[in-house]
Amino acid sequence: MTMVDHDAYIAAAPEPFRPSLKRLRALLASALPEAEEVVAYNMPGFSISGSVVASYAAFSKQCGLYLLPSAISEHAEEIAAVGLKATKTGITFSPRKPIPDDLVERLVRASRKAAGA
């Protein structure tokens, strides 16, 4: 199924994840006021000047926040300190153990800077 917008994506996500996704969307929109909401790679994201700076997704057992690799590496210690797992481009979390709001904001700012936006 191809998602056309953020509302449709969140509505189709597993019910327990919807509040987390709505909160993450609001945080990203607030941290990236100049960004355009897009759906890329079948994930809702935020684009500035054609670059996807941040996106998010829901899976069967967890959610993910996806950013440019340098934003993840720059904050790797903080991510580990709050007990979350990160890959090169993403951080997975559950509704019971969300990414702290202030960390989301720092990650998004770092991702925007890496994109040159």
Steps between C-alpha positions, in 0.01 A plus 500: 500500500638840403450782747410840368538714811592500868139473621437189291830343614424558869141375460629178340768439766442248781270669753745492796753700293269776379544734801882468472491571127272804549732636768809442284332668203417805715856517636650476151260761362586733788878449460481539120245779445628567147480134395243349268321182610574226246469124467825349372593130493146440630586684824372839614776756513599864497682645201691826464609609151448146368699325777316275744639620834294276731245223463322250719340159469306233686575130479338199660681531835656846507525845344797674344635850452726542196752779448818573309788278623708782648211600731492145641878475541520847657251396770594131534597530867174673593299239309681219685466683833120492476514129417398514133649316204617685192606395153695723261185692406236420760396451860236246593272547797175379653211698647616382845851631436476802268788721393507798742355812335813710556715231337265486199538877463882486518510213251274682256704820523819300432333328204384833357853640537646192325258553213628855466151632567 
